[in-house]
């Protein structure tokens, strides 16, 4: 039986509390793109950048992309800020590996990182003895991973042949970008070994 380790810190932007009423009619949107988790059509706008809107569902609290101006992968080119070294994230993943990974399934367990970005998590996991594999929609991300000596592939996680039998599957800062998260979870479950962690 697979187990889920859920983290609810997808967005670094401080959200407007749902309880806080706003007089600005653009803060609360009704009957727009539905929440991909609960299908509610009510959300509060958290952030708008380059014609992309990130919202927080007023029903379940999920944070997700409400609108897309162009395909998401076009945002993740070589100059994407997420590819730079991030000391805070690096410190955080070191702690996560120690507390949540090594205590559950020690190396040389297999880890698949979906949306692997610049490979920082994969590098830290590999340095601890884990067998790692990364997947990303961005060619630039995969290039960064390969420059670091990591195994990574560009493609759609839903259709990319990845083998299976992974002990862990991670999706750092990915779920909020998915139009249909359930499809990703279903595919992830199919790739986990019995007793694996998502």
NORWO-V387661 format. One record per residue. N is the residue number from 1. RES is the residue in three letters. PSI is psi in whole degrees, 0 to 359 (none if undefined). NEAR is the number of other ideal C-beta (glycine too) atoms within 12 Angstrom. D_LAST is the distance of its C-alpha to the last C-alpha in Angstrom with 1 decimal. Layout:
N/RES/PSI/NEAR/D_LAST ; N/RES/PSI/NEAR/D_LAST
This chain:
1/UNK/128/11/11.3 ; 2/UNK/156/21/7.5 ; 3/UNK/150/19/6.4 ; 4/UNK/129/19/4.9 ; 5/UNK/106/21/6.1 ; 6/UNK/132/17/8.1 ; 7/UNK/137/20/10.7 ; 8/UNK/39/15/13.8 ; 9/UNK/49/17/15.7 ; 10/UNK/329/28/15.4 ; 11/UNK/132/24/19.1 ; 12/UNK/354/18/21.6 ; 13/UNK/133/19/24.4 ; 14/UNK/117/12/25.7 ; 15/UNK/154/27/25.6 ; 16/UNK/125/24/28.8 ; 17/UNK/141/14/28.3 ; 18/UNK/325/21/28.4 ; 19/UNK/337/9/31.3 ; 20/UNK/121/15/33.3 ; 21/UNK/142/12/35.7 ; 22/UNK/140/16/36.6 ; 23/UNK/354/8/39.9 ; 24/UNK/113/12/38.6 ; 25/UNK/344/10/38.0 ; 26/UNK/349/15/35.7 ; 27/UNK/326/25/33.1 ; 28/UNK/123/24/32.4 ; 29/UNK/135/27/31.8 ; 30/UNK/145/19/32.1 ; 31/UNK/37/11/31.7 ; 32/UNK/204/22/30.0 ; 33/UNK/129/25/26.7 ; 34/UNK/152/24/24.6 ; 35/UNK/130/31/21.3 ; 36/UNK/348/28/18.6 ; 37/UNK/310/26/16.8 ; 38/UNK/354/18/19.9 ; 39/UNK/11/18/22.7 ; 40/UNK/147/25/24.9 ; 41/UNK/8/19/27.3 ; 42/UNK/128/25/28.1 ; 43/UNK/161/38/26.6 ; 44/UNK/131/35/27.8 ; 45/UNK/127/32/28.1 ; 46/UNK/322/32/26.5 ; 47/UNK/144/27/27.4 ; 48/UNK/121/18/29.2 ; 49/UNK/128/17/29.4 ; 50/UNK/48/16/31.1 ; 51/UNK/15/16/31.2 ; 52/UNK/137/24/27.5 ; 53/UNK/128/27/26.8 ; 54/UNK/128/31/23.8 ; 55/UNK/163/41/24.0 ; 56/UNK/122/36/22.6 ; 57/UNK/130/33/22.7 ; 58/UNK/347/30/25.3 ; 59/UNK/308/19/23.9 ; 60/UNK/350/21/20.2 ; 61/UNK/358/25/20.0 ; 62/UNK/138/33/17.5 ; 63/UNK/131/37/18.7 ; 64/UNK/163/38/19.1 ; 65/UNK/121/40/21.6 ; 66/UNK/325/33/24.6 ; 67/UNK/148/22/26.7 ; 68/UNK/126/21/26.6 ; 69/UNK/327/15/29.9 ; 70/UNK/169/13/28.9 ; 71/UNK/137/16/26.0 ; 72/UNK/323/25/23.2 ; 73/UNK/339/21/23.3 ; 74/UNK/343/18/26.9 ; 75/UNK/336/26/25.8 ; 76/UNK/62/30/24.1 ; 77/UNK/186/19/27.2 ; 78/UNK/332/18/28.5 ; 79/UNK/9/13/29.6 ; 80/UNK/130/23/26.3 ; 81/UNK/331/16/26.0 ; 82/UNK/348/29/22.3 ; 83/UNK/350/28/23.4 ; 84/UNK/158/16/25.6 ; 85/UNK/138/17/24.9 ; 86/UNK/98/20/23.4 ; 87/UNK/324/11/24.3 ; 88/UNK/312/13/22.6 ; 89/UNK/319/26/19.1 ; 90/UNK/317/22/19.9 ; 91/UNK/319/15/20.8 ; 92/UNK/316/22/17.7 ; 93/UNK/331/33/15.3 ; 94/UNK/316/22/17.7 ; 95/UNK/318/16/17.3 ; 96/UNK/317/28/13.5 ; 97/UNK/317/34/13.6 ; 98/UNK/313/17/16.4 ; 99/UNK/319/13/15.1 ; 100/UNK/336/23/11.4 ; 101/UNK/302/32/10.9 ; 102/UNK/332/23/14.4 ; 103/UNK/339/14/14.9 ; 104/UNK/306/22/12.1 ; 105/UNK/106/27/12.5 ; 106/UNK/164/17/15.4 ; 107/UNK/150/21/16.5 ; 108/UNK/45/15/17.2 ; 109/UNK/162/30/13.6 ; 110/UNK/132/31/12.2 ; 111/UNK/131/48/9.9 ; 112/UNK/124/44/9.6 ; 113/UNK/112/45/10.1 ; 114/UNK/125/40/10.7 ; 115/UNK/50/39/13.7 ; 116/UNK/347/46/14.6 ; 117/UNK/227/41/17.9 ; 118/UNK/1/37/20.3 ; 119/UNK/11/40/18.0 ; 120/UNK/315/37/18.4 ; 121/UNK/315/44/14.9 ; 122/UNK/319/40/15.3 ; 123/UNK/314/32/18.7 ; 124/UNK/319/34/17.9 ; 125/UNK/316/41/15.3 ; 126/UNK/319/30/18.0 ; 127/UNK/339/20/20.7 ; 128/UNK/0/24/19.1 ; 129/UNK/3/18/19.1 ; 130/UNK/152/32/15.7 ; 131/UNK/122/24/15.9 ; 132/UNK/151/37/14.5 ; 133/UNK/136/37/14.5 ; 134/UNK/150/45/14.5 ; 135/UNK/138/41/15.0 ; 136/UNK/154/42/16.9 ; 137/UNK/349/32/19.4 ; 138/UNK/125/35/21.9 ; 139/UNK/322/21/24.3 ; 140/UNK/320/27/25.2 ; 141/UNK/313/40/21.6 ; 142/UNK/321/33/21.5 ; 143/UNK/316/25/25.0 ; 144/UNK/317/32/24.1 ; 145/UNK/314/33/21.4 ; 146/UNK/326/22/23.9 ; 147/UNK/331/16/26.6 ; 148/UNK/7/26/24.6 ; 149/UNK/19/15/24.4 ; 150/UNK/151/33/20.7 ; 151/UNK/119/26/19.7 ; 152/UNK/149/37/18.6 ; 153/UNK/144/28/19.4 ; 154/UNK/135/23/20.5 ; 155/UNK/182/22/19.8 ; 156/UNK/119/22/18.0 ; 157/UNK/328/36/14.4 ; 158/UNK/336/23/15.4 ; 159/UNK/347/13/18.3 ; 160/UNK/129/23/18.0 ; 161/UNK/119/14/18.3 ; 162/UNK/7/27/15.6 ; 163/UNK/250/17/16.2 ; 164/UNK/197/20/13.1 ; 165/UNK/41/20/12.3 ; 166/UNK/144/35/9.6 ; 167/UNK/326/32/8.6 ; 168/UNK/142/41/5.8 ; 169/UNK/125/43/4.9 ; 170/UNK/154/43/6.0 ; 171/UNK/71/34/8.2 ; 172/UNK/122/37/10.9 ; 173/UNK/44/32/13.6 ; 174/UNK/315/36/12.8 ; 175/UNK/321/34/12.0 ; 176/UNK/347/37/15.5 ; 177/UNK/353/35/17.1 ; 178/UNK/128/32/16.0 ; 179/UNK/332/22/18.8 ; 180/UNK/81/21/16.7 ; 181/UNK/328/32/13.0 ; 182/UNK/323/19/13.0 ; 183/UNK/321/18/13.8 ; 184/UNK/317/32/10.9 ; 185/UNK/319/26/8.5 ; 186/UNK/315/18/10.9 ; 187/UNK/319/28/11.0 ; 188/UNK/315/34/7.4 ; 189/UNK/322/22/7.8 ; 190/UNK/339/23/11.0 ; 191/UNK/349/33/10.1 ; 192/UNK/147/31/8.0 ; 193/UNK/160/25/10.6 ; 194/UNK/130/15/11.5 ; 195/UNK/4/16/9.9 ; 196/UNK/171/29/6.9 ; 197/UNK/138/31/3.8 ; 198/UNK/none/34/0.0
